[in-house]
């Protein structure tokens, strides 16, 4: 499959989105009909939830503990429902680890936040000549034809921005909301239906004239985004973002905090047919006081949300078609520094994957007793991306065409981690 690039800038798209929102938002009050039932949208159609740990979490304190080693820290491993042990501060996750696996032999080379974030989202190292598409853009692009009735964006980022669509174009950019499902610039301003239709007609004439001047693919892409914006503003599928409608028991299951509510929103979006949702939990750049930070705040919050998400998806029959992955841009040093913290480390660390199409309950690969090196076959960002795409039924032979005309293979030609594929 070959895809041509678009040239629309993110600023142009966002300003257009804001303007269209102001014109179109009142239509939400007019009660458009739902074009496709959520159950039909999700029937045997794959979705993916990425749990993004911005800052670089210390995976040897979470998924690959080293008790007794000088580098190991104070935490102890506990048994799980799978054939592996994880941190004692993750008891809820331990109960559902038969559905999740940990790749412990990750070895990457990007230990800078920006470069690592880009690499782990795209499978490519940053290149000043090419902007590569992220997981969300690629998966949305390759699965959107399974969802003809989907009106909400196919790539939603919750609680923080994601890496963008690259050369796939702004039609595949992340749609960013907060953990309460609130969308910036979507507001009601009392416009009646007649005024709305007049403004849309005028804007359509301008768009058509611009396209007829042979201004290239950017103009056509702009018109498509306008149509998507109108569909979005007038769609009752936007109710999927109303996390506040969830019963108190669900909030208790996931945790009454931003990450818990973000994971609950991800489940609502999966139910509605959204193919890719990223939920952000930042704050992992722990150069000091790492163990108190993890034990008191980060791990309990993360543990409850992951346990709740997997339990909820499974009870609703959605887990078998929903792939979950957990990762940051890199990990933390095995060495504990003088401020009781850990610094940046990309040579030996872990990523968690599970759910649809992934074999759960396993630890793939090993690191040394002190966590300083990978002892088995190392895996990369490309390999994780290839494995997730395979689990979702996306062909690894897919090839895109970048803006400068270069063929770009999906997942950068990464290897599938065979032990993970059911």
MIZARO-211148 format. One record per residue (C-alpha): residue in one letter; x, y, z. Coordinates in steps of 0.05 Angstrom, whole numbers, plus 5000, padded with zeros to 4 digits. Example, Ala and Ser with C-alpha at 12.3 -4.5 7.8 and 13.67 -1.06 7.14 Angstrom:
! residues 2
+------+------+------+------+
: rest :    u :    v :    w :
+------+------+------+------+
:    A : 5246 : 4910 : 5156 :
:    S : 5273 : 4979 : 5143 :
+------+------+------+------+
! end
This chain:
! residues 422
+------+------+------+------+
: rest :    u :    v :    w :
+------+------+------+------+
:    X : 5000 : 5000 : 5000 :
:    X : 5027 : 5069 : 4982 :
:    X : 5006 : 5134 : 5015 :
:    X : 5021 : 5203 : 4988 :
:    X : 5040 : 5259 : 5037 :
:    X : 5002 : 5322 : 5054 :
:    X : 5032 : 5389 : 5071 :
:    X : 4986 : 5419 : 5123 :
:    X : 5020 : 5448 : 5185 :
:    X : 4996 : 5431 : 5255 :
:    X : 4985 : 5505 : 5270 :
:    X : 4942 : 5512 : 5208 :
:    X : 4901 : 5451 : 5227 :
:    X : 4890 : 5473 : 5299 :
:    X : 4870 : 5544 : 5280 :
:    X : 4822 : 5515 : 5229 :
:    X : 4795 : 5467 : 5281 :
:    X : 4783 : 5523 : 5330 :
:    X : 4747 : 5565 : 5279 :
:    X : 4704 : 5509 : 5254 :
:    X : 4688 : 5489 : 5326 :
:    X : 4661 : 5558 : 5340 :
:    X : 4616 : 5554 : 5280 :
:    X : 4593 : 5483 : 5286 :
:    X : 4590 : 5467 : 5360 :
:    X : 4517 : 5490 : 5369 :
:    X : 4496 : 5433 : 5324 :
:    X : 4510 : 5386 : 5382 :
:    X : 4445 : 5412 : 5410 :
:    X : 4406 : 5391 : 5348 :
:    X : 4410 : 5316 : 5361 :
:    X : 4440 : 5282 : 5301 :
:    X : 4428 : 5206 : 5297 :
:    X : 4483 : 5156 : 5310 :
:    X : 4505 : 5126 : 5244 :
:    X : 4532 : 5062 : 5272 :
:    X : 4519 : 5022 : 5335 :
:    X : 4580 : 5017 : 5380 :
:    X : 4573 : 4942 : 5385 :
:    X : 4576 : 4936 : 5309 :
:    X : 4636 : 4983 : 5305 :
:    X : 4677 : 4940 : 5352 :
:    X : 4656 : 4871 : 5327 :
:    X : 4721 : 4835 : 5311 :
:    X : 4756 : 4901 : 5299 :
:    X : 4822 : 4913 : 5332 :
:    X : 4839 : 4972 : 5377 :
:    X : 4903 : 4991 : 5413 :
:    X : 4913 : 5029 : 5479 :
:    X : 4982 : 5058 : 5492 :
:    X : 4998 : 5075 : 5564 :
:    X : 5053 : 5127 : 5557 :
:    X : 5099 : 5138 : 5616 :
:    X : 5132 : 5204 : 5599 :
:    X : 5199 : 5217 : 5631 :
:    X : 5228 : 5147 : 5630 :
:    X : 5203 : 5100 : 5685 :
:    X : 5251 : 5056 : 5723 :
:    X : 5231 : 4988 : 5696 :
:    X : 5278 : 4950 : 5742 :
:    X : 5236 : 4976 : 5800 :
:    X : 5171 : 4955 : 5766 :
:    X : 5176 : 4896 : 5718 :
:    X : 5246 : 4867 : 5727 :
:    X : 5268 : 4872 : 5799 :
:    X : 5337 : 4854 : 5824 :
:    X : 5330 : 4836 : 5898 :
:    X : 5396 : 4832 : 5934 :
:    X : 5436 : 4869 : 5881 :
:    X : 5470 : 4934 : 5900 :
:    X : 5432 : 4966 : 5842 :
:    X : 5365 : 4934 : 5862 :
:    X : 5334 : 4984 : 5908 :
:    X : 5286 : 4969 : 5967 :
:    X : 5227 : 4939 : 5929 :
:    X : 5212 : 4864 : 5929 :
:    X : 5182 : 4821 : 5875 :
:    X : 5114 : 4787 : 5883 :
:    X : 5083 : 4729 : 5846 :
:    X : 5029 : 4742 : 5795 :
:    X : 4974 : 4706 : 5757 :
:    X : 5025 : 4695 : 5702 :
:    X : 5093 : 4661 : 5701 :
:    X : 5132 : 4722 : 5724 :
:    X : 5142 : 4767 : 5784 :
:    X : 5133 : 4842 : 5788 :
:    X : 5139 : 4897 : 5840 :
:    X : 5105 : 4890 : 5908 :
:    X : 5071 : 4958 : 5897 :
:    X : 5032 : 4929 : 5838 :
:    X : 4984 : 4880 : 5871 :
:    X : 4924 : 4895 : 5827 :
:    X : 4965 : 4887 : 5764 :
:    X : 4993 : 4822 : 5792 :
:    X : 4923 : 4793 : 5792 :
:    X : 4914 : 4803 : 5717 :
:    X : 4985 : 4789 : 5692 :
:    X : 4962 : 4726 : 5657 :
:    X : 4935 : 4775 : 5605 :
:    X : 4999 : 4816 : 5600 :
:    X : 5072 : 4801 : 5584 :
:    X : 5137 : 4839 : 5596 :
:    X : 5194 : 4845 : 5546 :
:    X : 5253 : 4851 : 5592 :
:    X : 5308 : 4852 : 5540 :
:    X : 5296 : 4920 : 5509 :
:    X : 5360 : 4953 : 5487 :
:    X : 5357 : 5020 : 5452 :
:    X : 5405 : 5078 : 5441 :
:    X : 5363 : 5141 : 5451 :
:    X : 5372 : 5166 : 5523 :
:    X : 5349 : 5237 : 5508 :
:    X : 5276 : 5252 : 5525 :
:    X : 5256 : 5283 : 5459 :
:    X : 5294 : 5234 : 5415 :
:    X : 5273 : 5174 : 5457 :
:    X : 5200 : 5195 : 5455 :
:    X : 5202 : 5202 : 5380 :
:    X : 5237 : 5136 : 5370 :
:    X : 5191 : 5096 : 5416 :
:    X : 5130 : 5126 : 5382 :
:    X : 5152 : 5116 : 5310 :
:    X : 5205 : 5061 : 5306 :
:    X : 5252 : 5111 : 5273 :
:    X : 5307 : 5155 : 5301 :
:    X : 5295 : 5229 : 5288 :
:    X : 5315 : 5253 : 5219 :
:    X : 5315 : 5327 : 5200 :
:    X : 5292 : 5309 : 5129 :
:    X : 5233 : 5263 : 5146 :
:    X : 5178 : 5267 : 5197 :
:    X : 5155 : 5196 : 5211 :
:    X : 5084 : 5177 : 5232 :
:    X : 5071 : 5153 : 5302 :
:    X : 5036 : 5089 : 5325 :
:    X : 4969 : 5125 : 5329 :
:    X : 4973 : 5152 : 5258 :
:    X : 4997 : 5086 : 5228 :
:    X : 4946 : 5042 : 5264 :
:    X : 4889 : 5090 : 5251 :
:    X : 4907 : 5095 : 5178 :
:    X : 4911 : 5020 : 5169 :
:    X : 4847 : 5002 : 5206 :
:    X : 4800 : 5059 : 5190 :
:    X : 4767 : 5021 : 5133 :
:    X : 4740 : 4972 : 5185 :
:    X : 4700 : 5029 : 5215 :
:    X : 4657 : 5062 : 5161 :
:    X : 4609 : 5091 : 5213 :
:    X : 4662 : 5122 : 5258 :
:    X : 4653 : 5198 : 5265 :
:    X : 4699 : 5214 : 5323 :
:    X : 4774 : 5218 : 5309 :
:    X : 4810 : 5151 : 5301 :
:    X : 4871 : 5173 : 5341 :
:    X : 4857 : 5203 : 5410 :
:    X : 4910 : 5226 : 5459 :
:    X : 4886 : 5231 : 5531 :
:    X : 4921 : 5274 : 5583 :
:    X : 4978 : 5299 : 5540 :
:    X : 5000 : 5308 : 5468 :
:    X : 5029 : 5251 : 5427 :
:    X : 5077 : 5247 : 5369 :
:    X : 5043 : 5269 : 5305 :
:    X : 5024 : 5238 : 5238 :
:    X : 5087 : 5256 : 5201 :
:    X : 5083 : 5248 : 5126 :
:    X : 5015 : 5214 : 5130 :
:    X : 4985 : 5284 : 5138 :
:    X : 4944 : 5322 : 5189 :
:    X : 4882 : 5281 : 5175 :
:    X : 4916 : 5229 : 5221 :
:    X : 4938 : 5276 : 5276 :
:    X : 4922 : 5260 : 5349 :
:    X : 4858 : 5290 : 5376 :
:    X : 4878 : 5313 : 5446 :
:    X : 4831 : 5314 : 5506 :
:    X : 4840 : 5316 : 5580 :
:    X : 4824 : 5258 : 5626 :
:    X : 4753 : 5284 : 5635 :
:    X : 4742 : 5279 : 5560 :
:    X : 4741 : 5354 : 5550 :
:    X : 4763 : 5378 : 5482 :
:    X : 4797 : 5445 : 5476 :
:    X : 4759 : 5496 : 5434 :
:    X : 4694 : 5456 : 5433 :
:    X : 4644 : 5504 : 5463 :
:    X : 4571 : 5523 : 5456 :
:    X : 4556 : 5595 : 5433 :
:    X : 4482 : 5596 : 5416 :
:    X : 4485 : 5595 : 5340 :
:    X : 4420 : 5573 : 5307 :
:    X : 4417 : 5520 : 5252 :
:    X : 4402 : 5569 : 5195 :
:    X : 4462 : 5612 : 5212 :
:    X : 4506 : 5551 : 5218 :
:    X : 4486 : 5525 : 5150 :
:    X : 4498 : 5593 : 5117 :
:    X : 4568 : 5597 : 5145 :
:    X : 4584 : 5526 : 5125 :
:    X : 4559 : 5540 : 5054 :
:    X : 4603 : 5603 : 5049 :
:    X : 4664 : 5565 : 5075 :
:    X : 4650 : 5509 : 5026 :
:    X : 4650 : 5558 : 4967 :
:    X : 4717 : 5585 : 4989 :
:    X : 4746 : 5515 : 4997 :
:    X : 4721 : 5494 : 4928 :
:    X : 4750 : 5555 : 4894 :
:    X : 4817 : 5544 : 4927 :
:    X : 4819 : 5471 : 4905 :
:    X : 4801 : 5489 : 4833 :
:    X : 4863 : 5533 : 4830 :
:    X : 4905 : 5469 : 4832 :
:    X : 4938 : 5487 : 4897 :
:    X : 4961 : 5416 : 4909 :
:    X : 4943 : 5362 : 4960 :
:    X : 4944 : 5411 : 5019 :
:    X : 4880 : 5446 : 4995 :
:    X : 4843 : 5380 : 4986 :
:    X : 4867 : 5356 : 5053 :
:    X : 4842 : 5421 : 5084 :
:    X : 4772 : 5409 : 5055 :
:    X : 4772 : 5338 : 5082 :
:    X : 4790 : 5362 : 5151 :
:    X : 4732 : 5412 : 5148 :
:    X : 4684 : 5356 : 5133 :
:    X : 4712 : 5314 : 5189 :
:    X : 4706 : 5374 : 5236 :
:    X : 4632 : 5383 : 5218 :
:    X : 4618 : 5309 : 5226 :
:    X : 4653 : 5310 : 5293 :
:    X : 4616 : 5370 : 5320 :
:    X : 4548 : 5342 : 5300 :
:    X : 4559 : 5270 : 5321 :
:    X : 4526 : 5238 : 5381 :
:    X : 4587 : 5192 : 5384 :
:    X : 4619 : 5250 : 5421 :
:    X : 4582 : 5223 : 5482 :
:    X : 4638 : 5172 : 5487 :
:    X : 4680 : 5228 : 5517 :
:    X : 4632 : 5240 : 5575 :
:    X : 4670 : 5203 : 5629 :
:    X : 4627 : 5236 : 5682 :
:    X : 4570 : 5191 : 5661 :
:    X : 4606 : 5130 : 5688 :
:    X : 4578 : 5101 : 5753 :
:    X : 4617 : 5111 : 5818 :
:    X : 4636 : 5037 : 5819 :
:    X : 4676 : 5047 : 5754 :
:    X : 4713 : 5107 : 5781 :
:    X : 4730 : 5066 : 5843 :
:    X : 4755 : 5009 : 5799 :
:    X : 4802 : 5052 : 5758 :
:    X : 4820 : 5103 : 5811 :
:    X : 4793 : 5173 : 5821 :
:    X : 4852 : 5209 : 5790 :
:    X : 4871 : 5235 : 5721 :
:    X : 4905 : 5171 : 5698 :
:    X : 4850 : 5126 : 5724 :
:    X : 4797 : 5168 : 5689 :
:    X : 4840 : 5171 : 5626 :
:    X : 4842 : 5095 : 5624 :
:    X : 4767 : 5092 : 5635 :
:    X : 4758 : 5141 : 5577 :
:    X : 4802 : 5095 : 5534 :
:    X : 4754 : 5037 : 5547 :
:    X : 4695 : 5081 : 5527 :
:    X : 4730 : 5100 : 5463 :
:    X : 4746 : 5027 : 5447 :
:    X : 4672 : 5012 : 5456 :
:    X : 4656 : 5067 : 5407 :
:    X : 4703 : 5038 : 5354 :
:    X : 4764 : 5084 : 5361 :
:    X : 4825 : 5045 : 5337 :
:    X : 4880 : 5080 : 5376 :
:    X : 4880 : 5114 : 5444 :
:    X : 4942 : 5139 : 5480 :
:    X : 4936 : 5154 : 5555 :
:    X : 4992 : 5196 : 5586 :
:    X : 5021 : 5189 : 5656 :
:    X : 5081 : 5234 : 5662 :
:    X : 5127 : 5248 : 5720 :
:    X : 5177 : 5191 : 5713 :
:    X : 5241 : 5232 : 5706 :
:    X : 5262 : 5212 : 5776 :
:    X : 5334 : 5237 : 5785 :
:    X : 5322 : 5242 : 5860 :
:    X : 5280 : 5211 : 5915 :
:    X : 5257 : 5157 : 5867 :
:    X : 5234 : 5103 : 5915 :
:    X : 5188 : 5147 : 5956 :
:    X : 5159 : 5176 : 5893 :
:    X : 5145 : 5108 : 5863 :
:    X : 5118 : 5076 : 5927 :
:    X : 5075 : 5134 : 5950 :
:    X : 5045 : 5160 : 5886 :
:    X : 5064 : 5134 : 5817 :
:    X : 5059 : 5059 : 5826 :
:    X : 4993 : 5057 : 5866 :
:    X : 4960 : 5102 : 5815 :
:    X : 4987 : 5063 : 5756 :
:    X : 4972 : 4996 : 5788 :
:    X : 4899 : 5010 : 5801 :
:    X : 4887 : 5038 : 5732 :
:    X : 4920 : 4981 : 5695 :
:    X : 4884 : 4929 : 5738 :
:    X : 4818 : 4964 : 5727 :
:    X : 4828 : 4973 : 5652 :
:    X : 4845 : 4900 : 5639 :
:    X : 4790 : 4875 : 5685 :
:    X : 4738 : 4920 : 5654 :
:    X : 4757 : 4904 : 5582 :
:    X : 4756 : 4830 : 5597 :
:    X : 4688 : 4832 : 5630 :
:    X : 4659 : 4869 : 5570 :
:    X : 4689 : 4820 : 5520 :
:    X : 4735 : 4874 : 5491 :
:    X : 4803 : 4850 : 5515 :
:    X : 4812 : 4797 : 5461 :
:    X : 4809 : 4852 : 5408 :
:    X : 4845 : 4907 : 5446 :
:    X : 4921 : 4907 : 5448 :
:    X : 4952 : 4944 : 5508 :
:    X : 5023 : 4970 : 5512 :
:    X : 5060 : 5006 : 5567 :
:    X : 5126 : 5042 : 5557 :
:    X : 5166 : 5106 : 5565 :
:    X : 5222 : 5135 : 5523 :
:    X : 5274 : 5095 : 5561 :
:    X : 5287 : 5072 : 5633 :
:    X : 5331 : 5093 : 5692 :
:    X : 5403 : 5073 : 5709 :
:    X : 5415 : 5011 : 5750 :
:    X : 5463 : 5054 : 5790 :
:    X : 5429 : 5095 : 5845 :
:    X : 5457 : 5165 : 5846 :
:    X : 5476 : 5209 : 5906 :
:    X : 5406 : 5239 : 5908 :
:    X : 5372 : 5171 : 5916 :
:    X : 5351 : 5175 : 5844 :
:    X : 5365 : 5141 : 5778 :
:    X : 5387 : 5175 : 5714 :
:    X : 5373 : 5162 : 5640 :
:    X : 5385 : 5091 : 5614 :
:    X : 5367 : 5057 : 5548 :
:    X : 5414 : 4997 : 5546 :
:    X : 5372 : 4946 : 5585 :
:    X : 5300 : 4957 : 5603 :
:    X : 5228 : 4933 : 5596 :
:    X : 5163 : 4945 : 5558 :
:    X : 5096 : 4914 : 5576 :
:    X : 5047 : 4889 : 5523 :
:    X : 4984 : 4847 : 5526 :
:    X : 4911 : 4840 : 5508 :
:    X : 4886 : 4823 : 5438 :
:    X : 4931 : 4778 : 5398 :
:    X : 4987 : 4778 : 5450 :
:    X : 5005 : 4718 : 5494 :
:    X : 5000 : 4738 : 5567 :
:    X : 5035 : 4717 : 5631 :
:    X : 5106 : 4716 : 5604 :
:    X : 5173 : 4749 : 5614 :
:    X : 5210 : 4753 : 5548 :
:    X : 5285 : 4760 : 5553 :
:    X : 5331 : 4771 : 5611 :
:    X : 5378 : 4823 : 5639 :
:    X : 5440 : 4811 : 5683 :
:    X : 5435 : 4803 : 5758 :
:    X : 5451 : 4876 : 5768 :
:    X : 5407 : 4900 : 5709 :
:    X : 5465 : 4932 : 5672 :
:    X : 5461 : 4892 : 5608 :
:    X : 5415 : 4848 : 5566 :
:    X : 5434 : 4774 : 5571 :
:    X : 5389 : 4747 : 5516 :
:    X : 5367 : 4770 : 5447 :
:    X : 5357 : 4846 : 5450 :
:    X : 5294 : 4878 : 5424 :
:    X : 5282 : 4948 : 5397 :
:    X : 5226 : 4998 : 5386 :
:    X : 5218 : 4971 : 5316 :
:    X : 5208 : 4901 : 5342 :
:    X : 5154 : 4923 : 5391 :
:    X : 5118 : 4961 : 5337 :
:    X : 5122 : 4903 : 5288 :
:    X : 5094 : 4856 : 5342 :
:    X : 5036 : 4902 : 5358 :
:    X : 5020 : 4912 : 5284 :
:    X : 5021 : 4836 : 5273 :
:    X : 4976 : 4825 : 5334 :
:    X : 4927 : 4875 : 5304 :
:    X : 4926 : 4841 : 5236 :
:    X : 4965 : 4897 : 5201 :
:    X : 5010 : 4872 : 5145 :
:    X : 5084 : 4885 : 5157 :
:    X : 5093 : 4888 : 5082 :
:    X : 5056 : 4955 : 5082 :
:    X : 5100 : 5010 : 5052 :
:    X : 5087 : 5085 : 5055 :
:    X : 5116 : 5140 : 5012 :
:    X : 5148 : 5197 : 5050 :
:    X : 5143 : 5270 : 5031 :
:    X : 5210 : 5267 : 4994 :
:    X : 5188 : 5206 : 4955 :
:    X : 5225 : 5152 : 4996 :
:    X : 5190 : 5085 : 5009 :
:    X : 5183 : 5074 : 5084 :
:    X : 5166 : 5005 : 5110 :
:    X : 5117 : 5000 : 5167 :
:    X : 5151 : 4990 : 5235 :
:    X : 5217 : 5005 : 5201 :
:    X : 5224 : 4931 : 5183 :
:    X : 5223 : 4908 : 5256 :
:    X : 5221 : 4835 : 5276 :
:    X : 5160 : 4803 : 5307 :
:    X : 5174 : 4776 : 5377 :
:    X : 5147 : 4707 : 5363 :
:    X : 5136 : 4686 : 5435 :
:    X : 5084 : 4741 : 5442 :
:    X : 5040 : 4724 : 5383 :
:    X : 4981 : 4678 : 5400 :
+------+------+------+------+
! end
